[in-house]
């Protein structure tokens, strides 16, 4: 493909980078990235990938916009309340960059549909807010040999890692979903809105680096940050040969839907 004059101007700051250039921007324009979740993480991810010129963006989300989303889900505006999140996101992306093709999936990922959904994409991004979805995304991507970015936020904290085949997956670190009452959700414990932007842009950068084939990905690394203290650290990971999904003798050979572990934060008498 060759860039138009308008595209050369639009992506000029990318093209100036020696590790991107015209050829790198063409790779981005040919890229296909799937964002699962159009909420706190998915919103900034979608905005930055659209602005960067990722050719095809898939967006998966079964919810509609509500007022409590607006504090952090920056792709949705007040006028979008009660609108399907995938439609709201698609409308903003079209305004940002008409080069981008948006494919919407108004549904939640399940064991029955996820492999079909991820099949056509080069890179998958987990922007979900619950453990059942995170383990399902991990298992599906491992089985389908799809690279993906994991992300999670709560209160003032965030964490992310990138999986590529042959490296540590999410289950190598977190073997199974937590039990009931172990971890609250954002709707129960709260989250500082800007934290979603901090982590989402990191995940977007990982996707772009993957498409470019440049830089160091967060493979075999868990990036953890505490924005309250503005403390960032990377934890070294290793591929677990006994991992139930990517180990030498995997015991998880079929996808399954996990039940969301409810956390009751009410004080008990």
C-alpha positions as CSV (number, residue, x, y, z in Angstrom):
1,X,0.0,0.0,0.0
2,X,1.1,3.6,-0.5
3,X,0.1,6.5,1.8
4,X,-1.9,9.4,0.5
5,X,-0.8,13.0,1.0
6,X,-3.4,13.4,3.7
7,X,-2.2,10.2,5.5
8,X,1.4,11.4,5.3
9,X,0.4,14.6,7.0
10,X,-1.8,12.8,9.6
11,X,0.8,10.3,10.6
12,X,3.8,12.6,10.1
13,X,4.9,12.4,13.7
14,X,5.0,8.6,13.4
15,X,6.8,8.7,10.1
16,X,9.5,10.9,11.6
17,X,10.4,8.2,14.1
18,X,13.3,6.0,12.7
19,X,11.6,2.9,14.2
20,X,8.3,3.6,12.4
21,X,8.8,5.6,9.2
22,X,6.5,5.0,6.2
23,X,6.9,1.2,6.3
24,X,6.0,1.1,9.9
25,X,2.9,3.3,9.5
26,X,1.8,1.0,6.6
27,X,2.1,-2.0,9.1
28,X,-0.1,-0.1,11.5
29,X,-2.7,0.7,8.8
30,X,-2.8,-3.0,7.9
31,X,-3.1,-4.1,11.5
32,X,-6.1,-5.6,13.2
33,X,-6.6,-5.2,16.9
34,X,-9.5,-6.5,19.0
35,X,-10.4,-4.6,22.2
36,X,-12.5,-6.6,24.6
37,X,-14.4,-4.1,26.8
38,X,-15.3,-0.6,25.9
39,X,-15.0,0.8,29.4
40,X,-12.3,2.4,31.5
41,X,-9.4,0.6,29.8
42,X,-11.0,0.1,26.4
43,X,-11.9,3.8,26.0
44,X,-8.4,5.3,26.0
45,X,-7.1,2.2,24.1
46,X,-9.6,2.7,21.3
47,X,-8.9,6.5,21.1
48,X,-5.2,6.1,20.8
49,X,-5.2,3.1,18.4
50,X,-7.7,5.0,16.2
51,X,-5.6,8.1,16.2
52,X,-2.5,6.0,15.4
53,X,-4.3,4.6,12.3
54,X,-4.8,0.9,13.2
55,X,-6.6,-0.3,10.1
56,X,-9.2,-2.5,11.8
57,X,-10.4,-2.1,15.4
58,X,-12.8,-4.7,16.8
59,X,-14.7,-3.7,19.9
60,X,-16.6,-6.1,22.1
61,X,-19.0,-5.0,24.8
62,X,-22.5,-6.0,25.7
63,X,-23.3,-3.0,28.0
64,X,-24.8,0.5,27.5
65,X,-23.4,3.7,28.8
66,X,-24.5,4.9,32.2
67,X,-23.6,8.0,34.2
68,X,-21.2,6.2,36.5
69,X,-19.0,5.3,33.4
70,X,-18.4,9.0,32.5
71,X,-15.8,9.5,35.3
72,X,-13.2,7.4,33.4
73,X,-14.6,6.0,30.2
74,X,-13.5,8.9,28.1
75,X,-14.8,7.7,24.7
76,X,-18.3,8.1,26.0
77,X,-20.0,11.5,26.5
78,X,-23.0,12.6,28.6
79,X,-25.3,12.5,25.5
80,X,-24.3,8.8,25.1
81,X,-26.0,7.7,28.3
82,X,-28.2,4.6,27.6
83,X,-26.5,4.1,24.2
84,X,-24.7,0.9,23.4
85,X,-21.1,1.3,24.3
86,X,-19.9,-0.3,21.0
87,X,-22.0,2.2,19.0
88,X,-20.8,5.1,21.1
89,X,-17.2,4.1,20.6
90,X,-17.6,3.6,16.9
91,X,-19.0,7.1,16.5
92,X,-16.1,8.7,18.2
93,X,-13.5,6.7,16.3
94,X,-15.2,7.7,13.0
95,X,-14.7,11.4,14.1
96,X,-11.1,10.8,15.1
97,X,-10.0,8.9,12.0
98,X,-12.0,7.8,9.0
99,X,-9.1,5.5,7.9
100,X,-10.1,3.1,10.6
101,X,-12.6,0.2,10.0
102,X,-14.6,-0.5,13.2
103,X,-16.2,-3.9,13.8
104,X,-18.6,-4.0,16.7
105,X,-19.7,-7.0,18.8
106,X,-22.6,-6.1,21.1
107,X,-22.1,-9.1,23.4
108,X,-19.9,-10.5,26.1
109,X,-17.2,-12.9,25.3
110,X,-18.1,-16.5,26.3
111,X,-16.6,-19.9,25.9
112,X,-18.9,-20.5,23.0
113,X,-18.0,-17.3,20.9
114,X,-14.6,-16.1,21.8
115,X,-12.5,-18.2,19.5
116,X,-14.5,-17.1,16.5
117,X,-14.3,-13.5,17.6
118,X,-10.6,-13.4,18.0
119,X,-9.8,-15.4,14.9
120,X,-9.3,-12.5,12.5
121,X,-7.2,-10.3,14.7
122,X,-3.4,-9.8,15.0
123,X,-3.5,-8.7,18.6
124,X,-6.0,-8.9,21.4
125,X,-6.4,-6.4,24.3
126,X,-8.1,-7.4,27.5
127,X,-9.9,-4.3,28.8
128,X,-12.4,-6.2,30.9
129,X,-13.2,-5.6,34.6
130,X,-13.9,-9.1,35.9
131,X,-11.9,-12.3,36.5
132,X,-14.0,-14.7,34.6
133,X,-13.5,-12.7,31.4
134,X,-9.7,-12.3,32.0
135,X,-9.2,-16.1,32.5
136,X,-11.4,-16.8,29.4
137,X,-9.5,-14.4,27.3
138,X,-6.1,-15.8,28.4
139,X,-7.1,-19.4,27.8
140,X,-8.6,-18.6,24.3
141,X,-5.6,-16.6,23.2
142,X,-3.2,-19.4,24.4
143,X,-5.2,-22.0,22.6
144,X,-5.5,-19.9,19.4
145,X,-1.8,-18.7,19.7
146,X,-2.9,-15.1,19.7
147,X,-0.8,-12.4,21.4
148,X,-2.7,-10.3,23.9
149,X,-2.3,-7.6,26.5
150,X,-3.7,-8.1,30.0
151,X,-4.7,-5.1,32.1
152,X,-6.4,-4.6,35.4
153,X,-7.1,-1.5,37.6
154,X,-8.6,-1.0,41.1
155,X,-8.5,2.1,43.4
156,X,-5.1,3.7,42.6
157,X,-3.4,0.6,41.2
158,X,-2.9,-0.9,37.8
159,X,-1.1,-3.9,36.4
160,X,-0.4,-5.2,32.9
161,X,1.5,-7.9,31.0
162,X,1.8,-9.0,27.4
163,X,1.5,-12.6,26.3
164,X,3.0,-14.0,23.1
165,X,3.2,-17.7,22.3
166,X,5.9,-19.5,24.2
167,X,6.1,-16.9,27.0
168,X,4.4,-16.6,30.4
169,X,0.6,-16.4,30.2
170,X,-1.8,-14.9,32.8
171,X,-2.3,-18.4,34.3
172,X,1.4,-18.8,34.7
173,X,1.1,-16.0,37.3
174,X,-2.5,-16.3,38.5
175,X,-3.4,-20.0,38.4
176,X,-7.2,-19.6,38.8
177,X,-9.9,-17.0,39.6
178,X,-9.9,-15.7,43.2
179,X,-12.5,-17.1,45.6
180,X,-15.5,-15.2,46.8
181,X,-14.8,-12.1,48.9
182,X,-11.1,-12.1,48.0
183,X,-11.0,-9.1,45.6
184,X,-13.6,-6.4,45.2
185,X,-14.6,-4.9,41.8
186,X,-14.2,-1.3,40.8
187,X,-17.9,-0.8,41.3
188,X,-17.5,-1.9,44.9
189,X,-14.1,-0.4,45.8
190,X,-13.8,2.5,43.4
191,X,-11.1,3.6,41.0
192,X,-9.5,6.9,40.3
193,X,-10.5,7.8,36.7
194,X,-7.1,8.8,35.5
195,X,-5.7,5.3,36.4
196,X,-7.7,3.9,33.5
197,X,-6.1,6.3,31.1
198,X,-2.6,5.6,32.5
199,X,-2.9,1.8,32.0
200,X,-5.0,2.0,28.8
201,X,-2.4,4.0,27.0
202,X,0.3,1.5,28.0
203,X,-1.7,-1.3,26.6
204,X,-2.2,0.7,23.4
205,X,1.5,1.2,23.1
206,X,2.1,-2.5,23.5
207,X,-0.3,-3.2,20.6
208,X,1.5,-0.7,18.4
209,X,4.9,-2.1,19.2
210,X,3.6,-5.5,18.4
211,X,2.3,-4.4,15.0
212,X,5.6,-2.6,14.2
213,X,7.7,-5.5,15.4
214,X,9.8,-2.9,17.3
215,X,10.8,-2.3,20.9
216,X,10.5,-4.6,24.0
217,X,7.1,-5.9,24.9
218,X,6.0,-6.7,28.5
219,X,6.5,-10.4,27.9
220,X,7.6,-12.3,30.9
221,X,7.1,-9.0,32.8
222,X,4.3,-7.8,35.1
223,X,4.2,-4.0,35.2
224,X,2.6,-2.8,38.4
225,X,2.0,0.8,39.5
226,X,0.6,2.6,42.5
227,X,-0.5,6.0,41.3
228,X,-1.1,7.2,44.9
229,X,2.6,7.1,45.5
230,X,3.4,7.3,41.7
231,X,5.5,4.1,42.1
232,X,6.2,1.9,39.0
233,X,7.9,-1.5,39.1
234,X,8.4,-4.5,36.8
235,X,8.2,-8.0,38.2
236,X,10.1,-10.7,36.2
237,X,7.9,-13.6,35.3
238,X,8.8,-17.0,33.8
239,X,6.9,-19.5,31.7
240,X,5.4,-22.1,34.1
241,X,6.0,-25.5,32.6
242,X,3.2,-26.8,34.9
243,X,0.8,-24.1,33.8
244,X,-2.7,-25.8,33.3
245,X,-3.2,-24.1,29.9
246,X,0.3,-23.4,28.3
247,X,2.5,-25.9,30.2
248,X,4.0,-29.1,28.9
249,X,1.0,-31.2,29.8
250,X,-2.0,-28.8,29.9
251,X,-5.0,-29.9,31.8
252,X,-7.3,-27.2,30.4
253,X,-8.1,-28.3,26.9
254,X,-11.5,-26.7,26.5
255,X,-12.8,-23.3,27.3
256,X,-15.3,-22.7,30.1
257,X,-17.2,-19.8,31.6
258,X,-16.4,-19.0,35.2
259,X,-18.8,-17.6,37.7
260,X,-18.1,-14.1,38.8
261,X,-16.9,-14.2,42.5
262,X,-19.0,-11.7,44.4
263,X,-17.2,-9.7,47.1
264,X,-19.5,-8.5,49.9
265,X,-17.8,-5.4,51.4
266,X,-20.6,-4.7,53.9
267,X,-19.6,-4.7,57.5
268,X,-20.9,-7.7,59.3
269,X,-22.4,-7.3,62.8
